Amino acid sequence: MIVEMIIDTTEVQTINSFSRLESLKEVYGLIWIFVPILILVLGITMGVLVIVWLERKISAAIQQRIGPEYAGPLGILQALADGTKLFLKEDILPYRGNIRLFKVGPSIGFISILLSYLVIPFGYHLVLADLSIGVFLWIAFSSIVPIGLLMSGYGSNNKYSFSGGLRAVAQSISYEIPLTLCVLAISLRAIRYVYPICGPLEIGSLHWFVQVFFFH
């Protein structure tokens, strides 16, 4: 009887340990759903800060200016200072404008840009969403940005802002057609429309040169 009780107790402890492991697996699974999203948002934010600083420094060097130099060493924190100033500004809404369109427009553009990074491979096995329509999904997300610009310009109830929104939309659409053709040319050579395959094909090869013959 004592041996049976020990065996039963061991079985119960084993079952409890396995159930705890299963619950921990579920918790870890939920955590790992948000980890890539957090890494993506932080990576894009840091990339934007660096790219903006490089753009301002390079343009200043071309125009024989100094550029940003006060915020941090060599002005590297200038983009962070500009973002902080933007968050501290007063939210002024246009008089007699469409407030919903005016507020939703920038959000649509920002969210569509973040979603386009879902199918972009940062490595051979490092991609958030490995979809069979990755290229088309990236093109679709990228084409949503002009809609947000147009909504913001129209919702401001100002003819100058609306004209500026139309101009920005026209510029965005004008480069989307050749960009789509270039991306599809890479996809046709990759056989499948899976975006992670297209990246390694372009690295260390002359696929960019072969694309010239696709347009003849």
C-alpha positions as CSV (number, residue, x, y, z in Angstrom):
1,M,0.0,0.0,0.0
2,I,2.8,2.4,0.8
3,V,4.5,1.7,-2.5
4,E,1.2,2.3,-4.4
5,M,0.7,5.6,-2.5
6,I,4.2,6.7,-3.4
7,I,3.6,5.8,-7.0
8,D,0.3,7.7,-7.1
9,T,1.9,10.7,-5.4
10,T,4.7,10.7,-8.0
11,E,2.2,10.4,-10.9
12,V,0.2,13.4,-9.5
13,Q,3.4,15.5,-9.1
14,T,4.5,14.6,-12.6
15,I,1.1,15.5,-14.0
16,N,1.1,18.8,-12.1
17,S,4.6,19.6,-13.4
18,F,3.6,18.9,-17.0
19,S,0.5,21.0,-16.6
20,R,2.6,23.8,-15.2
21,L,4.9,23.4,-18.2
22,E,2.0,23.6,-20.6
23,S,0.7,26.7,-18.9
24,L,4.1,28.3,-19.1
25,K,4.3,27.4,-22.8
26,E,1.0,29.2,-23.4
27,V,2.3,32.2,-21.5
28,Y,5.6,32.2,-23.5
29,G,3.6,31.8,-26.7
30,L,1.6,34.9,-25.9
31,I,4.7,36.8,-24.9
32,W,6.5,35.9,-28.2
33,I,3.5,37.2,-30.2
34,F,4.2,40.7,-28.9
35,V,8.1,40.5,-28.8
36,P,8.5,40.7,-32.7
37,I,6.0,43.6,-32.8
38,L,7.9,45.5,-30.1
39,I,11.2,44.9,-31.8
40,L,9.8,46.0,-35.1
41,V,8.4,49.3,-33.7
42,L,11.6,50.0,-31.8
43,G,13.8,49.1,-34.8
44,I,11.8,51.3,-37.2
45,T,11.8,54.2,-34.7
46,M,15.6,54.0,-34.2
47,G,16.1,53.7,-37.9
48,V,14.0,56.8,-38.6
49,L,16.0,58.8,-36.1
50,V,19.3,57.8,-37.7
51,I,18.1,58.3,-41.3
52,V,16.8,61.7,-40.5
53,W,20.1,62.7,-38.9
54,L,22.0,61.4,-41.9
55,E,19.8,63.2,-44.3
56,R,20.2,66.5,-42.5
57,K,23.9,66.1,-42.2
58,I,24.5,65.1,-45.8
59,S,22.2,67.8,-47.2
60,A,24.1,70.4,-45.0
61,A,27.4,69.1,-46.2
62,I,26.2,69.4,-49.8
63,Q,25.0,73.0,-49.2
64,Q,28.2,73.9,-47.2
65,R,26.3,74.3,-43.9
66,I,26.9,72.8,-40.5
67,G,23.6,71.2,-39.9
68,P,22.4,69.9,-36.5
69,E,25.1,70.2,-33.9
70,Y,23.6,71.3,-30.5
71,A,21.4,68.4,-29.5
72,G,23.9,65.8,-28.4
73,P,27.4,65.0,-29.8
74,L,27.4,66.0,-33.5
75,G,23.7,66.8,-33.2
76,I,22.8,63.1,-33.2
77,L,19.9,63.7,-30.8
78,Q,18.3,66.4,-33.0
79,A,15.6,64.1,-34.3
80,L,14.8,63.0,-30.7
81,A,14.6,66.6,-29.7
82,D,12.3,67.5,-32.7
83,G,10.0,64.5,-31.8
84,T,9.8,65.6,-28.1
85,K,8.9,69.2,-29.3
86,L,6.3,67.8,-31.6
87,F,4.6,65.8,-28.7
88,L,4.6,68.9,-26.5
89,K,2.9,71.1,-29.1
90,E,-0.7,72.1,-28.7
91,D,-3.2,70.1,-30.8
92,I,-4.9,72.8,-32.9
93,L,-7.9,71.6,-34.8
94,P,-9.0,73.4,-38.0
95,Y,-12.1,75.6,-37.8
96,R,-15.1,74.0,-39.5
97,G,-13.0,71.1,-40.7
98,N,-13.7,67.4,-40.6
99,I,-12.0,66.5,-37.3
100,R,-12.3,62.7,-37.9
101,L,-10.6,62.8,-41.3
102,F,-8.0,65.3,-40.0
103,K,-7.0,63.0,-37.1
104,V,-7.4,59.6,-38.8
105,G,-5.3,60.6,-41.9
106,P,-1.9,60.6,-40.3
107,S,-2.7,57.4,-38.4
108,I,-3.5,55.6,-41.6
109,G,-0.2,56.6,-43.1
110,F,1.8,55.6,-40.1
111,I,0.1,52.3,-39.5
112,S,0.4,51.3,-43.2
113,I,4.1,51.9,-43.1
114,L,4.5,49.8,-40.0
115,L,2.4,47.0,-41.5
116,S,4.6,47.0,-44.7
117,Y,7.5,45.8,-42.5
118,L,5.7,42.6,-41.7
119,V,6.7,40.9,-44.9
120,I,10.2,42.4,-45.3
121,P,12.9,39.9,-44.4
122,F,15.6,41.1,-42.1
123,G,17.4,37.7,-42.6
124,Y,16.9,34.4,-44.3
125,H,14.8,33.1,-41.5
126,L,14.0,36.4,-39.8
127,V,10.6,37.6,-41.1
128,L,7.5,38.4,-39.1
129,A,4.9,37.1,-41.7
130,D,6.1,34.6,-44.3
131,L,3.2,34.9,-46.7
132,S,2.8,33.6,-50.3
133,I,1.6,37.0,-51.4
134,G,4.3,39.0,-49.5
135,V,5.2,41.2,-52.4
136,F,1.7,42.1,-53.3
137,L,0.9,42.7,-49.7
138,W,3.8,45.1,-49.4
139,I,2.7,47.0,-52.5
140,A,-0.9,47.2,-51.1
141,F,0.2,48.5,-47.7
142,S,2.5,51.1,-49.4
143,S,-0.3,52.4,-51.6
144,I,-2.5,53.2,-48.6
145,V,-0.2,56.1,-47.5
146,P,-1.5,58.6,-50.2
147,I,-5.1,58.0,-48.9
148,G,-4.0,59.2,-45.4
149,L,-2.4,62.3,-47.0
150,L,-5.5,63.1,-49.0
151,M,-7.8,62.6,-45.9
152,S,-5.7,65.0,-43.8
153,G,-5.7,67.7,-46.6
154,Y,-9.4,67.4,-47.2
155,G,-10.3,67.3,-43.5
156,S,-8.4,70.6,-42.8
157,N,-11.1,72.6,-44.7
158,N,-8.3,74.7,-46.2
159,K,-7.7,75.1,-49.9
160,Y,-4.0,75.4,-49.5
161,S,-3.7,72.3,-47.3
162,F,-5.9,70.4,-49.7
163,S,-3.8,71.5,-52.6
164,G,-0.7,70.4,-50.8
165,G,-2.3,67.0,-50.0
166,L,-3.2,66.5,-53.7
167,R,0.4,67.4,-54.7
168,A,1.8,64.9,-52.2
169,V,-0.6,62.2,-53.4
170,A,0.3,62.9,-57.0
171,Q,4.0,62.5,-56.1
172,S,3.4,59.3,-54.3
173,I,1.4,57.7,-57.1
174,S,3.8,58.8,-59.7
175,Y,6.6,56.6,-58.3
176,E,4.4,53.7,-57.3
177,I,3.9,52.4,-60.8
178,P,7.7,52.1,-61.7
179,L,8.4,50.8,-58.2
180,T,5.7,48.1,-58.6
181,L,7.2,47.1,-62.0
182,C,10.7,46.8,-60.5
183,V,9.4,44.7,-57.6
184,L,7.4,42.4,-59.9
185,A,10.4,41.9,-62.1
186,I,12.4,40.6,-59.1
187,S,9.4,38.4,-58.1
188,L,9.2,36.8,-61.6
189,R,12.8,35.8,-61.4
190,A,12.3,34.4,-57.9
191,I,9.5,32.1,-59.3
192,R,7.3,32.6,-56.2
193,Y,6.0,35.8,-54.9
194,V,7.5,35.2,-51.5
195,Y,9.4,38.2,-50.3
196,P,12.1,36.4,-48.2
197,I,13.3,34.7,-51.4
198,C,13.7,38.0,-53.3
199,G,16.2,39.5,-50.8
200,P,18.8,36.8,-51.0
201,L,18.5,36.7,-54.8
202,E,19.5,40.4,-55.0
203,I,22.5,40.1,-52.6
204,G,25.7,39.3,-54.4
205,S,24.1,38.9,-57.9
206,L,23.4,40.9,-61.0
207,H,19.6,40.6,-60.9
208,W,19.3,44.3,-60.9
209,F,21.2,44.4,-64.2
210,V,19.1,41.6,-65.8
211,Q,15.9,43.6,-65.0
212,V,16.8,46.1,-67.7
213,F,16.0,43.4,-70.3
214,F,12.5,42.8,-68.8
215,F,11.3,46.2,-70.0
216,H,12.3,45.8,-73.7
